Amino acid sequence: MREVAIVAFGQSHHRRDSAEVSEVEMLMPVLHQVLDAVGLRAGEIDFTCSGSSDYLAGRAFSFTMALDGVGAWPPISESHVEMDGAWALYEAWTRLLTGEADTALVYSYGKSSPGDLREVLTRQLDPYYVAPLWPDSVSLAALQAQALLDAEDAEDTGADERALAAVAARSRTAAEDNPHAQVTGSPPPETLLDDPYLVRPLRRHDCPPVGDGAAAVVLAAGDTARRLCRRPAWIRGMDHRTEAHSLGVRDLTRSPSTRLAAERAGAFEAPADLAELHAPFTSQELILRRELGLGEGVRVNPSGGALAANPMMAAGLIRLGEAAAAIHRGAADRALAHATSGPCLQQNLVAVLEGDVL
Amino acid sequence: MTKEPVAVVGIGQTKHTAARRDVSIAGLVREAAVRALDDAELTWADIDAVVIGKAPDFFEGVMMPELYLADALGAVGKPMLRVHTAGSVGGSTALVASGLVASRVHRTVLTLAFEKQSESNAMWGLSLPIPFQQPLLAGAGGFFAPHVRAYMRRTGAPDGIGALVAYKDRRNALRNPYAHLHEHDLTLEKVRSSPMLWDPIRYSETCPSSDGACAMVLTDRAGADRAPYPPAWMHGGAMRSEPTLFAGKDCVSPRAGRDCAADVYRQAGITDPRREIDAVEMYVPFSWYEPMWLENLGFADEGEGWKLTESGVTGIDGELPVNPSGGVLSTNPIGASGMLRFAEAALQVRGRAGEHQIDGARKALGHAYGGGSQFFSMWVVADTPPAN
C-alpha cells in the first residue's frame, strides 16, 4: 500500500453563532492556513474533496459556494461527499492510493446556528416511519445512554451517571488548552451531578455544544509528504462501517461497526498512545472505549473532543486532524482517530496514524 | 505503482416514470440494485462496499438519506459513501466507486444513484431563497437558456437544431424499455410547435422529472473473470470543477469540461475521439446541449457542433450515435441521470443494450455535468481490458 500522510491541519474557532460570516467566509481562513503550512496554492493540489450538508445551509448545492472560495481556476479535480469531512478524507486517501494524485486538500464545514439543530437532525431519520414523529438527536442519544446504564454488564463497563459526568469534566478541562474549543473548563464530576436532567439520563454537560465551524487537512504521498512536513502523520490504515438505521434492530450499548472498522484499519495490531474519539455524548465515549479496547494508558481526546466543540460535518475531520497534529508536534507516535455519523453512532470511521521514529 | 483495472459486470435500472407511488425510496433503490446483482450473478454477500449518490437532499426532503437506506442496500456491516456533486453526481459516484477498486481497497463495489422526485418538488428544492445570493428562481431552464442563446449567437446556428435533437432522442427512447417518455406519436413538427418555456427552449426540448435509480457492480480483474456476461472495462475516468460565476467563465464551452475530456482521452489513449469512440451517452437536459457538448468534448471544432447534429451524424444509425438510450431528454431522475449515462455507455460495449444497441460498439463515452455547468465527470469504457 502506498504511503499517505496527513501533513497539515487547520480549524476555525468554533462558536455558537457566526451570523456575521457566511460559510465560505468561515472556511477561507482555514483553507489558507493549511495551504500556507505546506507552501502550496489551491491550483497546485492534485485532488480536492469536501464534506458538508445542504440541510444545515438551508439551500441546495451549498457546497458550490465553498468551491468558489477555493478558487477552482484553472479547473481542479474535485469531489464532494454529503457526509462529515472524515469521509471526504477517506475518498481522497483512496485517490492517493491509486497513484493518480500526490497531494489532496480536504475540507468540511457546517453552520448549525441558523436553525434548530435538534429538529433539523430529525430529518435524517427514516422518512416514512420515524421522521414524522420528530424524535430529536438528544432524545435518541438519551435512549442509548439509558440502555447503557441499564445493561446487565453496566458494572463491568463502569457505566453510571458519575462515569458520564467524569467524561464531561475531563473533556472540558482538557479543552482549556485548545484555543479552538467552544466550551472549556468544568467543575468536578460530583458537582456536575447536581445539575438537572436535560433529557434523562443526560444532563447538559453530557451533550455536545451546538456550534459553527470548519476544518481542513492536506494529504500527501511518500516523499512529497516528507518534503511538506517535518514529521508526517502516516495513515497506516483506515476503514469505516455502517450499521442498520433502525434503532430497534441494534444493540445500542455496542458499536460493532467501530470494532470492525478498527480491526480493518489495523488498530489492534499495536497499542496507541492517543485516541481522538468523535463521541458527541459522554455515554458514547464509554461505548467507543470498550469497542476499541482503550486502556488507561491511552490519552483520550486531549483536545476536549466533541464535548468541547462539535461543528456538524467537521467534527469527525477534526478528530483526524487533532490526532495528526499531535504526531506532527511529537506529542504522539501512534494515534487512533474516530469519526461518527447518523443517530446513535450508526456510521463509524477509524484511522490509525503513526509518526516516524525521530 | 499500477492501478487495478476496473470492470463493470452488473447493471440495473428501474423503469423510470413520473411518480413511483408503489414503492418507498428504499424500495426504488433496491429494485435497481437487485437487477445489477442479477446481471452480475452475484449476491449481497459478494459486495464489499456501497457508494451511493444523488442530487440535493431537498429533492426528497430527507437529510443524508443514505443513513436510512443502509438496510435496503445491504450496507449493514460494510463501508458506505455518499457522493453529491450536483447534476454530475451519478458519474462522480461511479468514479468514486471505481477508485475503491482501482486502489485495491475493495474488490467488488456496488454503486447506485437515484432520485425520487415525486416525493417533493425539484423546482422548489432548487429555488430556496437565500439572502445575498442570486436566486435561480425558475429552476434549471431559466439558468441555462441564456447560455443556449449565447451559443446560437456565437456559432450562427439556425433555430431548428434543438428540435432535431429532441426529436431524435425521444425516438431513440422508444427502443429503450426503461426510458420514462415513450412518445409514439411525436413528430418533428410537434416539437417545433410546443410551447416556449425559456426562450429559446421549448417544452419538448426539456427533460422530464422522473423517479428512478441506476446501479452498477464494479469489480477487479479476478471478479471480471468470473462474470457471466462480457464486462465493460474502464479505460479512463476524470472529474473537473470550476467556479459557478466569474468574469472569465465561458458558459457555452466551460474549460472544466474540455479539461475533463482531455484527461479521459489521455488515459484511454484516444487522440481522435470522433473516429475512435463508437457511442456517446451525453448529459443533454435541454436539447441544445448536444451541439454545445459536441464541441466541448472535442467531437467537433468550435462552432461546428450544430452541423454535426444537423447532418444526422449523431443519429442512432449515424457515424457517432449520441444518446441511443434516449438520454436525459427522455429520462431524468436527476441524481441518477449521470450514472445512467455511464451505465448506458457500458451496456453498449458489453453488447447488452437491446434494441438501442449500436452494432460493433467497442469504445463508448459516458458524460455528466452539473451545477452552473461547472462540475464534470466522464468515463471511457471498452470491450477489452486496458493495456497494463
Chai-1 contact restraints between the chains, C-beta under 6 A:
chainA,res_idxA,chainB,res_idxB,connection_type,confidence,min_distance_angstrom,max_distance_angstrom,comment,restraint_id
A,D54,B,P56,contact,1.0,0.0,6.0,A-B,restraint_1
A,D54,B,D57,contact,1.0,0.0,6.0,A-B,restraint_2
A,Y55,B,D57,contact,1.0,0.0,6.0,A-B,restraint_3
A,Y55,B,M63,contact,1.0,0.0,6.0,A-B,restraint_4
A,R59,B,L128,contact,1.0,0.0,6.0,A-B,restraint_5
A,R59,B,I130,contact,1.0,0.0,6.0,A-B,restraint_6
A,A60,B,P56,contact,1.0,0.0,6.0,A-B,restraint_7
A,A60,B,F58,contact,1.0,0.0,6.0,A-B,restraint_8
A,A60,B,G125,contact,1.0,0.0,6.0,A-B,restraint_9
A,A60,B,L126,contact,1.0,0.0,6.0,A-B,restraint_10
A,F61,B,A86,contact,1.0,0.0,6.0,A-B,restraint_11
A,T64,B,T244,contact,1.0,0.0,6.0,A-B,restraint_12
A,T64,B,G371,contact,1.0,0.0,6.0,A-B,restraint_13
A,L67,B,S241,contact,1.0,0.0,6.0,A-B,restraint_14
A,D68,B,P243,contact,1.0,0.0,6.0,A-B,restraint_15
A,D68,B,T244,contact,1.0,0.0,6.0,A-B,restraint_16
A,A72,B,S241,contact,1.0,0.0,6.0,A-B,restraint_17
A,A72,B,E242,contact,1.0,0.0,6.0,A-B,restraint_18
A,A72,B,P243,contact,1.0,0.0,6.0,A-B,restraint_19
A,W73,B,E242,contact,1.0,0.0,6.0,A-B,restraint_20
A,P75,B,R240,contact,1.0,0.0,6.0,A-B,restraint_21
A,P75,B,E242,contact,1.0,0.0,6.0,A-B,restraint_22
A,P75,B,R255,contact,1.0,0.0,6.0,A-B,restraint_23
A,P75,B,A256,contact,1.0,0.0,6.0,A-B,restraint_24
A,P75,B,D259,contact,1.0,0.0,6.0,A-B,restraint_25
A,I76,B,S241,contact,1.0,0.0,6.0,A-B,restraint_26
A,S77,B,M239,contact,1.0,0.0,6.0,A-B,restraint_27
A,E78,B,S241,contact,1.0,0.0,6.0,A-B,restraint_28
A,S79,B,S92,contact,1.0,0.0,6.0,A-B,restraint_29
A,S79,B,M239,contact,1.0,0.0,6.0,A-B,restraint_30
A,H80,B,H84,contact,1.0,0.0,6.0,A-B,restraint_31
A,H80,B,T85,contact,1.0,0.0,6.0,A-B,restraint_32
A,V81,B,R82,contact,1.0,0.0,6.0,A-B,restraint_33
A,V81,B,V83,contact,1.0,0.0,6.0,A-B,restraint_34
A,E82,B,M64,contact,1.0,0.0,6.0,A-B,restraint_35
A,E82,B,R82,contact,1.0,0.0,6.0,A-B,restraint_36
A,E82,B,H84,contact,1.0,0.0,6.0,A-B,restraint_37
A,M83,B,R82,contact,1.0,0.0,6.0,A-B,restraint_38
A,E91,B,V96,contact,1.0,0.0,6.0,A-B,restraint_39
A,T94,B,G99,contact,1.0,0.0,6.0,A-B,restraint_40
A,T94,B,L100,contact,1.0,0.0,6.0,A-B,restraint_41
A,T94,B,S103,contact,1.0,0.0,6.0,A-B,restraint_42
A,T94,B,V105,contact,1.0,0.0,6.0,A-B,restraint_43
A,R95,B,G99,contact,1.0,0.0,6.0,A-B,restraint_44
A,L97,B,S103,contact,1.0,0.0,6.0,A-B,restraint_45
A,T98,B,K3,contact,1.0,0.0,6.0,A-B,restraint_46
A,T98,B,A102,contact,1.0,0.0,6.0,A-B,restraint_47
A,T98,B,S103,contact,1.0,0.0,6.0,A-B,restraint_48
A,G99,B,M1,contact,1.0,0.0,6.0,A-B,restraint_49
A,R123,B,M63,contact,1.0,0.0,6.0,A-B,restraint_50
A,Q124,B,M63,contact,1.0,0.0,6.0,A-B,restraint_51
A,Q124,B,M64,contact,1.0,0.0,6.0,A-B,restraint_52
A,Q124,B,L67,contact,1.0,0.0,6.0,A-B,restraint_53
A,D126,B,Y68,contact,1.0,0.0,6.0,A-B,restraint_54
A,P127,B,V62,contact,1.0,0.0,6.0,A-B,restraint_55
A,Y128,B,S24,contact,1.0,0.0,6.0,A-B,restraint_56
A,H240,B,P79,contact,1.0,0.0,6.0,A-B,restraint_57
A,T242,B,A70,contact,1.0,0.0,6.0,A-B,restraint_58
A,T242,B,A75,contact,1.0,0.0,6.0,A-B,restraint_59
A,T242,B,M80,contact,1.0,0.0,6.0,A-B,restraint_60
A,A244,B,D71,contact,1.0,0.0,6.0,A-B,restraint_61
A,A244,B,V76,contact,1.0,0.0,6.0,A-B,restraint_62
A,H245,B,L67,contact,1.0,0.0,6.0,A-B,restraint_63
A,H245,B,Y68,contact,1.0,0.0,6.0,A-B,restraint_64
A,H245,B,A70,contact,1.0,0.0,6.0,A-B,restraint_65
A,H245,B,D71,contact,1.0,0.0,6.0,A-B,restraint_66
A,G342,B,L67,contact,1.0,0.0,6.0,A-B,restraint_67
A,Q346,B,L67,contact,1.0,0.0,6.0,A-B,restraint_68
